Amino acid sequence: MAFQTDAPVLASDLFRNDPALVHRLVTAAFARMQHRCRSSSFFFRMVRAARRPGLRVYTHGRRPVGSPGLNGIRWSSQNARPCRTCADRGQGFERATDCRPFATHSPPKGSPPRGGSSASADPLNRRRVPSRSEGKRRCTLDGPTSTVRAASHRRRLTLSATNPQRKLVGTMGRAAPSLVIHFSVDSPPGEAFDTVVPLLADGLRRSGIVFETKLGGIVKEREVEIGKVTTWKAGEEVRLEWKPAPWDPSQSCGIRIAFESTPPGTRVRWELEGWEEVLTSSGGNITEWAAAMLLPAAFRQLGPSSLGDWITDSRARRPSGKAARATYRDPIYHWPNFYLILDRIHLTATDRLLEVACGGGAFLAKALESGCSGTAIDHSPEMVEVAKEANRAAIDAGRVEILQADAARLPVADNAYSCCVCTGAFSFFPDPEASLKEMYRALAPSGRLAIFAATAAMRGTPAAPEPLASRIHFYAPEELADLVRSVGFCEVRADEPEMEPYARQARLPEELVAFFRGHEGALLLTARKP
C-alpha cells in the first residue's frame, strides 16, 4: 500500500522555516491510513534536531537540503549528544540521532496543539490527537531514505524528494518503486519466463543494448557497461543494478522483473526502483521525464506503424513467439517453395550448402537428405534455436552449423560453398544488394544461387496480407534479374513457375492445393557465379 500527500512542501529550509506546515502534512498523511498521530514524535524529533544550534540537515551526498540529488535526510552535529534510547542504524550517519521517547520532546513554537478535542489539532477534523503520554515508545532512524520505524507497529513513513518540491510518501514494507508495469499471460511462470526474457534480450539487442541473460550478466550499450544482473531465479525473478549515467558512476537504480503465479496464468511485473533520485540529481523530476520520454514512446508503440512492424517481425520478418515457433517447425505453406528449389539446384553429397534466412530449419533438414553439408544463417535467435532442434542429428555429426547473423554480414569464409539458397525472405532484406554481395563472396567459382521471392500479384493474398504486404518488396522478374547481374552473377534466370505440382508433391490437403493453382505471384531466380 502506498499513498502520497496532495500538497507539496518546498525542500529549502523545510524544517526550520515552517515546522507547523510539516506537522500538518505528516498528521494529514497518517490520518488517511488511520494511523496519524503515533508518528508525531518523528516530526518533533526532526524539528528539534533542525532547531538545535549547530545541527544541520544533509542529503546522503552531503548536499544541503534543496539541492539536486536530494534522496534522503541525514542529521549531523559537532556537539550533538548520543541517543539515549536506541542505537543509530543509518547508513553513513556521523552521530547518533536524538531518538529520545516522545514524552521527552516538546512541540516547537507555532506547531498545532497536540492534545484536547479541538478541531485544529486534527487537520482532517476526524479524531482527537492522542496526548503526549499515549505516544511513548522507542524509535529508530535508519536507511538511505530516512525511514522511521516504531517498535509498536510495522508501518513506515518514508520521506522522498523531488526537486524543487518535497513530498511525503508512506508505504507498507519496502519503499514503493518509481514505476511499475505489469501484464498477465495464460502460461505458468516458468513458461512465461522462458518466453519473456529471450524476447526482451533480443529487443534490447536490436536497440543497441546487449543483455547477458544469466546471473552476473552484464548489460552494455555501445560497449559501455550500464547494468549487471544481481538476481537470477529462473521462472521467478530477475533483478538488475542499473547505471544509466556513466558520467556519474554514483548514480544507480534497480530494475526488477517478477513472474507471479496468478492461476490460471502469470502476472509479469516490471519495477523501476530509485529512478526518481537519478532524475532529481540532474535537476529534473519523474513527472517531466515520464511526460516527455516515457508516455510518447508508449503512444508511438500503439500507433499503426509500430504495430504493423511488430506484427510483420513476429510473423515473418523476424519470427518470434510461441505461434511463430510452431509455424516454422513445419511451415506448411512453404513446402511447395522448398520442393521447387530442390528441383532446380540438384543437390548431391559433394555439395556445401549455404542457406540464408533458414527460419525453423525445415528446408535445411530436407536438403540434408541429399547427403550434402553446410551452414545455415538466420537473424532471429528463436528461429536459430528451432532450426537447431530440427537438425540436431546433423549438427552432432558435424555436417552442418546454424548461426545467428545478418544476411548483409555473413560470418562465413570466402569461396566456401557450392550452392546458396534463400527461400522467401529476400523480399524483406533492407539492403538486398549488400546481401547479394555477401552470397557472391561465399560461393566458390561455378557456385549456384537460388532465390525464391514474390511478385506484386501476391499482394493481398493469404501469403502476403496486410500489414505484411506494405513491408514486402515485390520484385518484377527483370528487376530482380538485373539486381543479381549487377553483383556479378551470370546465367541469371527469373521466372514465375507453376506451383500446383509442387503443392501436390508436398502432399498438402486438397483445399490448400487450390491456393497454389496458377502461376501468378511466385518468383524463382537462379544464377551462377563465374
C-alpha positions as CSV (number, residue, x, y, z in Angstrom):
1,M,0.0,0.0,0.0
2,A,1.3,3.5,-0.8
3,F,-0.1,7.0,-0.5
4,Q,1.1,10.5,-1.1
5,T,0.0,13.8,0.2
6,D,-1.6,16.2,-2.3
7,A,0.2,19.3,-1.2
8,P,4.0,19.6,-2.0
9,V,6.4,21.0,0.6
10,L,9.3,23.2,-0.5
11,A,12.6,21.5,0.3
12,S,14.7,24.5,1.1
13,D,15.0,25.0,4.9
14,L,12.0,22.8,5.2
15,F,12.1,22.1,9.0
16,R,13.4,25.4,10.2
17,N,11.1,27.7,8.2
18,D,7.7,26.1,8.6
19,P,7.6,23.3,11.2
20,A,3.9,23.7,11.7
21,L,3.2,23.0,8.0
22,V,5.3,19.8,8.2
23,H,3.4,18.7,11.2
24,R,0.0,19.3,9.5
25,L,1.1,17.3,6.4
26,V,2.6,14.4,8.4
27,T,-0.6,14.2,10.5
28,A,-2.9,14.5,7.5
29,A,-1.0,11.8,5.7
30,F,-1.2,9.4,8.6
31,A,-4.9,10.2,9.1
32,R,-5.5,8.9,5.6
33,M,-4.3,5.5,6.6
34,Q,-6.0,5.8,10.1
35,H,-2.6,5.9,11.7
36,R,-1.9,9.6,12.2
37,C,-0.5,10.6,15.5
38,R,1.8,7.9,16.8
39,S,4.5,9.1,14.4
40,S,4.2,12.7,15.6
41,S,7.4,12.0,17.6
42,F,9.3,11.7,14.3
43,F,8.2,15.1,13.3
44,F,9.1,16.7,16.7
45,R,12.4,14.8,16.6
46,M,13.2,16.3,13.2
47,V,12.2,19.8,14.2
48,R,14.1,19.6,17.4
49,A,17.2,18.5,15.6
50,A,16.8,21.2,12.9
51,R,16.3,23.9,15.5
52,R,19.1,22.9,17.8
53,P,22.2,25.2,17.4
54,G,25.0,23.5,15.5
55,L,22.8,20.9,13.7
56,R,22.3,20.9,10.0
57,V,20.2,18.8,7.7
58,Y,22.1,17.0,4.9
59,T,21.4,14.7,2.0
60,H,23.4,11.4,1.6
61,G,25.6,13.1,-1.0
62,R,26.4,15.9,1.6
63,R,24.5,18.4,-0.3
64,P,22.3,20.8,1.6
65,V,18.5,20.4,1.6
66,G,17.0,21.8,-1.6
67,S,20.0,21.0,-3.8
68,P,19.8,18.5,-6.7
69,G,20.3,14.9,-5.6
70,L,18.1,15.1,-2.5
71,N,17.3,11.5,-1.8
72,G,17.1,11.2,2.0
73,I,17.6,13.1,5.3
74,R,20.7,12.9,7.5
75,W,21.4,14.7,10.7
76,S,25.0,15.6,11.8
77,S,26.4,17.8,14.5
78,Q,29.6,18.6,16.1
79,N,28.2,18.8,19.6
80,A,25.1,16.6,19.5
81,R,24.5,14.2,22.4
82,P,24.3,10.5,21.5
83,C,20.9,8.9,21.5
84,R,19.7,7.9,25.0
85,T,17.3,5.1,23.9
86,C,18.3,3.4,20.7
87,A,21.3,3.0,18.6
88,D,21.7,4.7,15.2
89,R,21.3,2.1,12.4
90,G,21.5,4.5,9.5
91,Q,24.0,4.2,6.6
92,G,26.8,6.7,7.0
93,F,25.4,8.8,9.9
94,E,28.1,10.8,11.6
95,R,26.5,10.8,15.1
96,A,23.6,9.0,16.7
97,T,20.4,10.9,16.2
98,D,18.3,12.2,19.1
99,C,15.8,9.4,19.4
100,R,14.5,10.1,22.9
101,P,11.0,8.9,23.8
102,F,8.1,11.0,22.6
103,A,7.3,12.3,26.1
104,T,10.7,14.0,26.4
105,H,10.1,16.1,23.3
106,S,8.2,19.3,23.4
107,P,6.5,20.7,20.3
108,P,8.1,23.7,18.6
109,K,6.7,27.1,18.7
110,G,4.0,27.7,16.1
111,S,3.0,24.0,15.8
112,P,-0.6,22.9,16.1
113,P,-1.9,21.9,19.6
114,R,-1.3,18.3,20.4
115,G,-4.0,17.4,22.9
116,G,-7.6,18.0,23.7
117,S,-10.5,17.8,21.4
118,S,-10.0,21.0,19.4
119,A,-10.6,20.5,15.7
120,S,-7.4,22.5,15.0
121,A,-5.4,19.6,16.4
122,D,-6.6,17.4,13.5
123,P,-6.1,18.8,10.0
124,L,-8.7,16.5,8.6
125,N,-11.2,17.1,11.5
126,R,-11.5,13.4,12.1
127,R,-10.3,12.3,15.5
128,R,-8.7,13.7,18.6
129,V,-4.9,13.7,18.5
130,P,-3.6,11.5,21.3
131,S,-1.9,13.1,24.2
132,R,1.8,13.1,24.7
133,S,1.7,10.2,27.1
134,E,-0.1,8.0,24.6
135,G,2.8,8.1,22.2
136,K,5.6,6.8,24.4
137,R,7.7,4.2,22.7
138,R,11.1,3.7,21.2
139,C,12.0,4.9,17.6
140,T,15.0,4.4,15.3
141,L,16.1,6.2,12.2
142,D,17.6,4.1,9.5
143,G,18.1,3.5,5.8
144,P,19.1,5.6,2.8
145,T,15.6,7.3,2.7
146,S,15.3,8.2,6.4
147,T,12.6,5.8,7.4
148,V,11.3,5.9,10.9
149,R,10.2,2.6,12.5
150,A,8.2,2.3,15.6
151,A,8.5,-0.6,17.9
152,S,4.8,-0.8,18.4
153,H,3.8,-1.2,14.8
154,R,5.1,-2.2,11.3
155,R,4.2,0.8,9.2
156,R,6.8,3.2,7.9
157,L,6.9,6.8,7.0
158,T,9.4,7.5,4.2
159,L,10.4,11.0,3.1
160,S,11.4,11.0,-0.6
161,A,12.2,14.1,-2.6
162,T,11.8,15.7,-6.0
163,N,13.5,18.9,-7.0
164,P,12.3,21.6,-6.4
165,Q,9.4,20.2,-4.3
166,R,9.4,17.7,-1.5
167,K,6.6,15.2,-0.9
168,L,5.8,12.8,1.9
169,V,5.2,9.1,1.0
170,G,4.0,6.3,3.3
171,T,4.4,2.7,2.5
172,M,3.8,-0.8,3.9
173,G,7.1,-2.7,3.8
174,R,9.8,-1.5,1.4
175,A,9.7,1.8,-0.4
176,A,7.4,1.8,-3.5
177,P,9.2,1.7,-6.9
178,S,9.2,4.8,-9.1
179,L,7.4,3.0,-11.9
180,V,5.5,-0.3,-12.3
181,I,4.3,-2.0,-15.5
182,H,2.5,-5.4,-15.3
183,F,0.6,-7.6,-17.6
184,S,-0.9,-11.1,-17.4
185,V,-0.3,-14.2,-19.5
186,D,-2.1,-17.5,-19.7
187,S,1.1,-19.6,-19.3
188,P,2.6,-20.7,-16.0
189,P,5.6,-18.7,-14.5
190,G,8.3,-21.0,-15.9
191,E,6.9,-20.8,-19.4
192,A,6.3,-17.1,-19.2
193,F,9.9,-16.6,-18.0
194,D,11.3,-18.6,-21.0
195,T,9.2,-16.5,-23.4
196,V,9.7,-13.0,-22.0
197,V,13.4,-13.0,-21.1
198,P,14.7,-14.1,-24.6
199,L,12.3,-11.7,-26.4
200,L,13.4,-8.9,-24.1
201,A,17.1,-9.6,-24.7
202,D,16.5,-9.7,-28.5
203,G,14.5,-6.5,-28.4
204,L,17.3,-4.8,-26.4
205,R,19.9,-6.1,-28.8
206,R,18.1,-4.6,-31.8
207,S,18.1,-1.2,-30.0
208,G,21.8,-1.4,-29.3
209,I,21.8,-2.9,-25.8
210,V,23.4,-6.2,-25.1
211,F,21.8,-8.1,-22.2
212,E,23.6,-11.2,-20.9
213,T,20.8,-13.4,-19.6
214,K,22.5,-15.1,-16.6
215,L,23.4,-14.3,-13.0
216,G,26.2,-11.8,-13.1
217,G,25.4,-11.0,-16.7
218,I,26.5,-7.6,-18.0
219,V,24.3,-5.1,-19.8
220,K,26.1,-2.9,-22.3
221,E,25.2,0.0,-24.6
222,R,27.8,0.7,-27.2
223,E,30.5,-1.2,-25.2
224,V,29.7,0.9,-22.1
225,E,28.5,-1.2,-19.1
226,I,25.2,0.2,-17.9
227,G,23.9,-2.7,-15.7
228,K,24.5,-6.0,-14.1
229,V,22.2,-9.0,-13.2
230,T,22.3,-9.3,-9.4
231,T,19.5,-11.9,-9.0
232,W,18.5,-14.6,-11.4
233,K,15.8,-17.0,-10.3
234,A,14.5,-18.8,-13.4
235,G,10.7,-18.7,-13.5
236,E,10.5,-16.3,-10.6
237,E,12.6,-13.1,-10.7
238,V,15.4,-11.1,-12.3
239,R,17.0,-8.1,-10.7
240,L,19.5,-5.7,-12.2
241,E,21.6,-2.9,-10.9
242,W,21.2,-0.2,-13.5
243,K,23.9,2.6,-14.1
244,P,22.2,5.0,-16.5
245,A,24.7,7.8,-16.2
246,P,28.3,6.8,-17.0
247,W,29.4,10.4,-16.4
248,D,28.3,10.0,-12.7
249,P,29.1,6.4,-11.5
250,S,27.4,7.1,-8.2
251,Q,24.0,7.3,-9.9
252,S,22.2,3.9,-9.9
253,C,18.8,2.4,-9.7
254,G,17.2,-1.0,-9.6
255,I,15.1,-3.0,-12.1
256,R,13.1,-6.0,-11.1
257,I,11.2,-8.4,-13.4
258,A,8.9,-10.7,-11.4
259,F,6.8,-13.6,-12.6
260,E,4.0,-14.0,-10.1
261,S,1.7,-17.0,-10.2
262,T,-1.9,-15.9,-10.6
263,P,-3.8,-19.1,-11.5
264,P,-4.5,-20.0,-14.2
265,G,-1.6,-17.9,-15.5
266,T,1.2,-15.5,-14.6
267,R,1.4,-11.8,-13.8
268,V,4.7,-10.3,-15.3
269,R,5.7,-7.3,-13.2
270,W,8.4,-4.8,-14.2
271,E,9.5,-2.4,-11.5
272,L,11.9,0.5,-11.6
273,E,13.3,1.5,-8.2
274,G,15.2,4.6,-7.4
275,W,14.7,6.3,-10.8
276,E,13.3,9.5,-9.2
277,E,16.6,10.0,-7.3
278,V,18.5,9.7,-10.6
279,L,16.4,12.3,-12.2
280,T,16.4,14.8,-9.3
281,S,20.2,14.6,-9.1
282,S,20.2,16.2,-12.6
283,G,17.7,18.8,-11.7
284,G,14.7,17.1,-13.3
285,N,11.8,15.1,-11.9
286,I,9.8,12.0,-12.8
287,T,6.8,13.9,-14.0
288,E,8.7,15.8,-16.6
289,W,10.7,12.7,-17.7
290,A,7.5,10.5,-17.9
291,A,5.6,13.2,-19.9
292,A,8.5,13.9,-22.3
293,M,10.0,10.4,-22.8
294,L,8.0,7.5,-21.4
295,L,4.4,8.3,-22.5
296,P,5.3,9.4,-26.0
297,A,7.3,6.2,-26.5
298,A,4.3,4.2,-25.3
299,F,1.9,6.0,-27.6
300,R,4.3,5.5,-30.5
301,Q,4.3,1.8,-29.9
302,L,0.5,1.8,-30.0
303,G,0.4,3.5,-33.4
304,P,-0.3,1.7,-36.7
305,S,3.3,2.0,-37.9
306,S,4.9,0.3,-34.8
307,L,2.1,-2.2,-34.5
308,G,2.4,-3.2,-38.2
309,D,6.2,-3.5,-37.8
310,W,5.8,-5.8,-34.7
311,I,3.2,-8.0,-36.5
312,T,5.4,-8.3,-39.5
313,D,8.5,-9.0,-37.5
314,S,6.9,-11.6,-35.2
315,R,5.1,-13.4,-38.0
316,A,7.6,-13.3,-40.9
317,R,10.4,-10.8,-41.0
318,R,12.0,-11.8,-37.6
319,P,9.8,-14.6,-36.4
320,S,9.4,-14.9,-32.6
321,G,7.0,-16.1,-30.0
322,K,5.1,-19.3,-29.4
323,A,3.0,-19.2,-32.5
324,A,6.0,-18.4,-34.8
325,R,8.0,-21.3,-33.4
326,A,5.1,-23.7,-34.1
327,T,4.6,-22.4,-37.6
328,Y,8.2,-22.5,-38.7
329,R,8.8,-26.0,-37.3
330,D,6.5,-27.2,-40.1
331,P,5.8,-24.3,-42.5
332,I,3.1,-26.0,-44.5
333,Y,2.6,-23.1,-46.9
334,H,6.4,-23.1,-47.7
335,W,6.8,-26.7,-48.6
336,P,5.9,-26.2,-52.3
337,N,8.6,-23.5,-52.5
338,F,11.1,-25.9,-50.9
339,Y,10.4,-28.7,-53.4
340,L,10.6,-26.2,-56.3
341,I,14.1,-25.0,-55.2
342,L,15.4,-28.6,-54.6
343,D,14.1,-29.5,-58.1
344,R,16.2,-26.7,-59.6
345,I,19.5,-26.9,-57.7
346,H,20.1,-30.7,-57.8
347,L,22.0,-31.1,-54.5
348,T,24.4,-34.0,-54.2
349,A,26.5,-35.4,-51.3
350,T,29.5,-33.4,-52.6
351,D,27.8,-30.0,-52.2
352,R,28.4,-27.5,-49.5
353,L,25.1,-25.6,-48.9
354,L,24.7,-22.1,-47.5
355,E,21.1,-21.2,-46.6
356,V,20.5,-17.6,-45.8
357,A,17.4,-16.9,-43.6
358,C,16.8,-20.5,-42.7
359,G,13.8,-19.9,-40.4
360,G,13.0,-23.0,-38.4
361,G,15.3,-25.3,-40.4
362,A,12.7,-27.3,-42.3
363,F,14.2,-26.7,-45.8
364,L,17.7,-27.4,-44.4
365,A,16.5,-30.8,-42.9
366,K,15.1,-31.7,-46.3
367,A,18.2,-30.6,-48.2
368,L,20.5,-32.6,-45.9
369,E,18.7,-35.8,-47.1
370,S,20.8,-35.4,-50.3
371,G,23.9,-36.1,-48.2
372,C,25.3,-32.5,-48.5
373,S,26.7,-30.5,-45.7
374,G,26.8,-26.8,-45.0
375,T,25.8,-23.8,-42.9
376,A,22.5,-22.0,-42.2
377,I,22.1,-18.4,-41.1
378,D,19.1,-16.6,-39.5
379,H,18.9,-13.3,-37.7
380,S,16.1,-14.4,-35.3
381,P,17.6,-16.1,-32.2
382,E,14.4,-18.0,-31.7
383,M,14.5,-19.4,-35.3
384,V,18.1,-20.4,-34.8
385,E,17.1,-22.4,-31.7
386,V,14.2,-24.1,-33.6
387,A,16.4,-24.9,-36.6
388,K,19.0,-26.5,-34.2
389,E,16.3,-28.6,-32.7
390,A,15.1,-29.8,-36.1
391,N,18.7,-30.6,-37.3
392,R,20.2,-31.9,-34.0
393,A,21.5,-35.1,-35.5
394,A,23.3,-33.4,-38.4
395,I,24.8,-30.9,-36.0
396,D,26.1,-33.6,-33.7
397,A,27.5,-35.4,-36.7
398,G,29.4,-32.3,-37.8
399,R,27.6,-32.0,-41.1
400,V,26.0,-28.6,-40.5
401,E,26.3,-25.5,-38.3
402,I,23.5,-23.0,-37.7
403,L,24.4,-19.4,-36.8
404,Q,22.7,-16.2,-35.9
405,A,23.8,-13.4,-38.2
406,D,22.6,-10.8,-40.6
407,A,22.3,-11.5,-44.3
408,A,24.4,-8.5,-45.1
409,R,27.2,-9.6,-42.9
410,L,27.6,-13.4,-43.3
411,P,30.1,-15.0,-40.8
412,V,31.5,-17.4,-43.4
413,A,34.7,-17.8,-45.4
414,D,35.2,-16.7,-49.0
415,N,34.6,-19.3,-51.8
416,A,33.5,-21.9,-49.3
417,Y,30.1,-23.1,-50.7
418,S,29.0,-24.7,-53.9
419,C,25.3,-23.6,-53.5
420,C,23.5,-20.8,-51.8
421,V,19.7,-20.7,-51.2
422,C,17.3,-18.0,-49.9
423,T,13.7,-19.2,-49.5
424,G,11.2,-16.4,-49.3
425,A,13.0,-13.9,-47.0
426,F,14.8,-11.9,-49.7
427,S,11.8,-9.5,-50.2
428,F,12.3,-8.4,-46.5
429,F,16.0,-7.6,-46.8
430,P,16.6,-3.9,-46.1
431,D,19.8,-3.9,-48.2
432,P,19.4,-6.6,-50.9
433,E,22.5,-5.6,-52.8
434,A,24.7,-6.0,-49.8
435,S,23.2,-9.4,-49.1
436,L,23.8,-10.5,-52.7
437,K,27.4,-9.4,-52.5
438,E,27.9,-11.5,-49.4
439,M,26.3,-14.5,-51.1
440,Y,28.6,-14.0,-54.1
441,R,31.7,-13.8,-51.8
442,A,30.7,-17.0,-50.0
443,L,30.2,-19.0,-53.2
444,A,33.0,-20.8,-54.9
445,P,33.5,-20.3,-58.6
446,S,30.7,-22.0,-60.5
447,G,28.6,-21.9,-57.3
448,R,24.8,-22.0,-57.8
449,L,22.4,-19.4,-56.4
450,A,18.6,-19.8,-55.9
451,I,16.3,-17.1,-54.5
452,F,12.5,-17.5,-54.0
453,A,10.6,-14.2,-53.9
454,A,7.2,-12.8,-54.7
455,T,5.7,-10.6,-57.4
456,A,3.0,-7.9,-56.9
457,A,0.4,-10.5,-57.8
458,M,0.9,-12.0,-54.3
459,R,-0.1,-8.7,-52.5
460,G,-3.3,-9.2,-50.5
461,T,-3.4,-13.0,-50.7
462,P,-3.1,-15.2,-47.6
463,A,0.6,-15.4,-48.3
464,A,1.0,-11.6,-48.2
465,P,-1.8,-9.9,-46.2
466,E,-1.6,-6.5,-44.5
467,P,0.4,-5.3,-42.7
468,L,3.0,-7.6,-44.1
469,A,2.2,-6.6,-47.7
470,S,3.1,-3.0,-47.2
471,R,6.5,-4.0,-45.8
472,I,7.4,-6.5,-48.5
473,H,9.3,-5.5,-51.7
474,F,7.5,-7.3,-54.5
475,Y,10.0,-7.8,-57.3
476,A,9.3,-7.9,-61.0
477,P,11.2,-10.8,-62.7
478,E,13.5,-8.4,-64.7
479,E,14.1,-6.1,-61.7
480,L,15.4,-9.0,-59.6
481,A,17.5,-10.4,-62.5
482,D,19.1,-7.0,-63.1
483,L,20.0,-6.7,-59.4
484,V,21.6,-10.1,-59.4
485,R,23.6,-9.4,-62.6
486,S,24.9,-6.1,-61.1
487,V,26.6,-8.0,-58.4
488,G,28.5,-10.2,-60.9
489,F,26.4,-13.4,-61.3
490,C,25.9,-14.9,-64.7
491,E,23.4,-17.3,-66.3
492,V,20.7,-15.4,-64.5
493,R,17.1,-16.8,-65.0
494,A,14.0,-15.3,-63.3
495,D,10.6,-16.9,-64.0
496,E,7.2,-17.4,-62.4
497,P,6.7,-21.2,-62.1
498,E,3.5,-23.2,-61.8
499,M,3.3,-24.2,-58.1
500,E,0.5,-26.7,-58.1
501,P,2.7,-29.7,-58.9
502,Y,5.0,-28.9,-56.0
503,A,2.0,-28.5,-53.7
504,R,0.9,-32.0,-54.6
505,Q,4.4,-33.3,-54.2
506,A,4.3,-31.8,-50.7
507,R,1.1,-33.8,-50.1
508,L,-0.8,-30.7,-48.9
509,P,-4.6,-31.1,-48.3
510,E,-6.7,-30.5,-51.4
511,E,-8.2,-27.3,-50.0
512,L,-4.7,-25.9,-49.7
513,V,-3.6,-27.1,-53.2
514,A,-6.2,-24.8,-54.7
515,F,-4.3,-21.8,-53.3
516,F,-1.2,-22.8,-55.4
517,R,-3.1,-23.3,-58.6
518,G,-1.9,-21.0,-61.3
519,H,1.5,-19.3,-61.6
520,E,0.9,-15.8,-60.5
521,G,2.8,-14.4,-57.6
522,A,5.7,-16.9,-57.2
523,L,9.1,-15.9,-58.5
524,L,12.2,-18.1,-58.6
525,L,15.6,-16.8,-59.6
526,T,18.6,-19.0,-60.4
527,A,22.1,-17.9,-61.3
528,R,25.7,-19.0,-61.2
529,K,29.0,-17.4,-60.1
530,P,31.6,-17.2,-62.9
